[in-house]
Amino acid sequence: MQRNLSRFGSEWIAPKCAKPSLRRILYGALQSASDSFGIGSWALKRILIADDHESVLRRIRGMLESHPEWEICGDAVTGRQTVAQAAELKPDLVVLDFAMPQMDGLKAAAAIKNLLPKTPILMFTMYCSAVTSEAERHGISRVIDKAKSGALLTAIEEVFASQESELVNPQQPAPSSPPATKIQLNRAS
């Protein structure tokens, strides 16, 4: 670890490339404050993205990183790599393509759902009409057409908003009625 650091006086300092972004510093400070006062969470939402085309990955990364409350925690180009990254990184959300080598998006989604059952998965694909009927069965929350890239941002915002509302107003199961009891009357004869 020290070989990546420079000595400055009596302190070790990280090189310029290792500096955290201002956004992460500010969110870290907000998270600390919110933890201290018990007022909720300001942590960045971590998103794993997967597509077998580097240009598409760059486009998705650019779109999502423009949102101040989200960060890309990892990316993958194959279905197997996506499952491995999800298991290792435990993202808050996964965005994946359908057509990927080694394992298609439906199989990758099912494997991720087995590992991380509460993690929402969005499929961002050109094959929307072909996979929509199978998507829910494989644990995919939504299917978004790549031709409508703005819809991806909207879908992610809606998924995170629904998670936030569940945290604030958890759904209480309906109280079950008490079991029926038989009352026997003792009659004096």
C-alpha positions as CSV (number, residue, x, y, z in Angstrom):
1,M,0.0,0.0,0.0
2,Q,2.8,2.5,0.8
3,R,4.2,2.2,-2.7
4,N,1.1,4.0,-3.9
5,L,1.6,6.8,-1.4
6,S,4.1,9.7,-1.3
7,R,5.9,10.9,1.8
8,F,5.2,14.6,2.6
9,G,6.9,15.6,5.8
10,S,5.8,13.1,8.5
11,E,2.6,12.1,6.6
12,W,1.8,9.7,3.8
13,I,-0.4,11.2,1.1
14,A,-2.2,9.7,-1.8
15,P,-1.3,10.7,-5.3
16,K,-3.7,13.0,-7.2
17,C,-5.4,10.2,-9.0
18,A,-6.4,8.6,-5.7
19,K,-8.3,11.7,-4.4
20,P,-12.0,11.0,-3.9
21,S,-14.4,13.2,-5.9
22,L,-15.9,16.2,-4.2
23,R,-19.3,14.6,-4.6
24,R,-18.2,11.6,-2.6
25,I,-16.6,13.8,0.1
26,L,-19.8,15.8,0.4
27,Y,-22.0,12.8,0.5
28,G,-19.7,11.2,3.1
29,A,-20.1,14.3,5.3
30,L,-23.8,14.3,4.9
31,Q,-24.0,10.6,5.7
32,S,-22.0,11.1,8.9
33,A,-24.2,14.0,9.9
34,S,-27.4,12.0,9.1
35,D,-26.1,9.1,11.1
36,S,-25.3,11.3,14.1
37,F,-28.7,12.9,14.1
38,G,-30.7,9.9,13.0
39,I,-32.3,11.7,10.1
40,G,-31.9,9.1,7.3
41,S,-29.4,8.0,4.7
42,W,-27.4,10.1,2.2
43,A,-25.3,7.3,0.9
44,L,-24.8,7.2,-2.9
45,K,-26.8,4.5,-4.6
46,R,-24.4,1.9,-6.1
47,I,-25.3,0.7,-9.6
48,L,-23.7,-2.2,-11.5
49,I,-24.0,-2.0,-15.3
50,A,-23.6,-4.7,-17.8
51,D,-23.5,-4.7,-21.6
52,D,-21.3,-6.5,-24.1
53,H,-20.6,-3.3,-26.1
54,E,-18.0,-1.0,-24.6
55,S,-19.6,2.0,-26.3
56,V,-22.9,1.3,-24.7
57,L,-21.3,0.8,-21.3
58,R,-19.6,4.2,-21.7
59,R,-22.9,5.8,-22.7
60,I,-24.8,4.3,-19.7
61,R,-22.0,5.2,-17.4
62,G,-22.1,8.8,-18.6
63,M,-25.9,9.1,-18.2
64,L,-25.9,7.6,-14.7
65,E,-22.9,9.3,-13.3
66,S,-24.5,12.7,-14.1
67,H,-26.9,12.0,-11.3
68,P,-25.4,13.3,-8.1
69,E,-26.8,10.5,-5.8
70,W,-25.7,7.6,-7.9
71,E,-22.3,5.9,-8.6
72,I,-21.3,3.1,-10.9
73,C,-19.7,0.5,-8.6
74,G,-18.8,-1.8,-11.4
75,D,-19.4,-2.9,-15.0
76,A,-19.3,-6.2,-16.9
77,V,-19.4,-7.4,-20.5
78,T,-20.6,-11.0,-20.0
79,G,-23.4,-12.6,-18.1
80,R,-21.1,-14.6,-15.9
81,Q,-19.0,-11.6,-15.1
82,T,-22.2,-9.7,-14.2
83,V,-23.2,-12.4,-11.7
84,A,-19.7,-12.4,-10.2
85,Q,-19.5,-8.6,-9.9
86,A,-23.0,-8.5,-8.3
87,A,-21.9,-11.2,-5.7
88,E,-18.7,-9.3,-4.9
89,L,-20.0,-5.7,-5.0
90,K,-23.6,-6.1,-3.7
91,P,-25.0,-3.1,-5.7
92,D,-28.2,-1.3,-4.9
93,L,-29.4,-1.9,-8.5
94,V,-28.3,-3.8,-11.6
95,V,-28.8,-2.6,-15.1
96,L,-28.1,-5.3,-17.7
97,D,-28.5,-6.1,-21.4
98,F,-30.2,-9.2,-22.7
99,A,-27.8,-10.3,-25.4
100,M,-24.5,-11.0,-23.7
101,P,-21.9,-13.7,-24.2
102,Q,-21.4,-16.7,-21.8
103,M,-24.8,-16.2,-20.2
104,D,-27.8,-14.1,-21.5
105,G,-29.3,-11.4,-19.4
106,L,-32.3,-13.5,-18.3
107,K,-30.2,-16.2,-16.9
108,A,-27.8,-13.7,-15.3
109,A,-30.8,-11.9,-13.7
110,A,-32.1,-15.2,-12.2
111,A,-28.7,-16.0,-10.8
112,I,-28.3,-12.5,-9.3
113,K,-31.9,-12.7,-7.8
114,N,-30.8,-16.0,-6.1
115,L,-27.8,-14.3,-4.6
116,L,-29.3,-10.9,-3.9
117,P,-33.1,-11.3,-3.7
118,K,-33.8,-7.7,-2.7
119,T,-31.7,-6.1,-5.4
120,P,-33.8,-4.7,-8.2
121,I,-32.7,-5.6,-11.8
122,L,-33.5,-3.5,-14.8
123,M,-33.0,-4.9,-18.3
124,F,-31.9,-2.3,-20.9
125,T,-32.1,-3.9,-24.3
126,M,-33.0,-3.7,-27.9
127,Y,-35.1,-6.8,-27.6
128,C,-37.8,-5.4,-25.4
129,S,-40.8,-7.0,-27.0
130,A,-39.1,-10.4,-27.1
131,V,-38.1,-10.6,-23.4
132,T,-40.8,-8.6,-21.6
133,S,-43.0,-11.7,-21.0
134,E,-40.0,-13.7,-19.5
135,A,-38.5,-10.8,-17.5
136,E,-40.6,-11.0,-14.4
137,R,-40.2,-14.7,-14.1
138,H,-36.4,-14.2,-14.0
139,G,-36.5,-11.5,-11.3
140,I,-36.3,-8.5,-13.5
141,S,-38.2,-5.4,-12.2
142,R,-38.5,-3.6,-15.6
143,V,-37.5,-3.9,-19.2
144,I,-36.4,-0.6,-20.9
145,D,-35.9,-0.2,-24.6
146,K,-32.4,1.1,-25.6
147,A,-34.0,3.4,-28.1
148,K,-35.5,5.3,-25.2
149,S,-32.4,5.9,-23.1
150,G,-34.1,8.7,-21.1
151,A,-36.5,6.0,-19.9
152,L,-33.6,4.3,-18.1
153,L,-33.0,7.3,-15.9
154,T,-36.7,7.6,-15.1
155,A,-37.0,3.9,-14.3
156,I,-34.0,4.0,-12.0
157,E,-35.4,7.1,-10.2
158,E,-38.8,5.3,-9.8
159,V,-37.2,2.1,-8.4
160,F,-35.1,4.1,-5.9
161,A,-38.1,6.3,-4.9
162,S,-40.2,3.2,-4.3
163,Q,-37.4,1.7,-2.1
164,E,-37.2,5.0,-0.1
165,S,-41.0,5.1,0.4
166,E,-40.9,1.5,1.6
167,L,-38.3,2.5,4.2
168,V,-40.3,5.5,5.4
169,N,-43.7,3.7,5.3
170,P,-43.1,0.0,5.5
171,Q,-46.1,-2.1,4.5
172,Q,-47.5,-3.6,7.6
173,P,-49.2,-6.9,6.9
174,A,-52.9,-6.8,7.5
175,P,-53.7,-8.0,11.0
176,S,-55.1,-11.4,10.9
177,S,-58.3,-12.1,12.8
178,P,-57.8,-14.1,16.0
179,P,-58.6,-17.8,15.6
180,A,-62.2,-18.6,16.1
181,T,-62.8,-20.3,19.4
182,K,-65.7,-22.4,20.3
183,I,-67.5,-21.4,23.4
184,Q,-69.2,-24.1,25.3
185,L,-71.9,-23.2,27.6
186,N,-72.2,-25.3,30.7
187,R,-75.8,-25.7,31.5
188,A,-76.8,-26.6,34.9
189,S,-79.4,-29.3,34.8
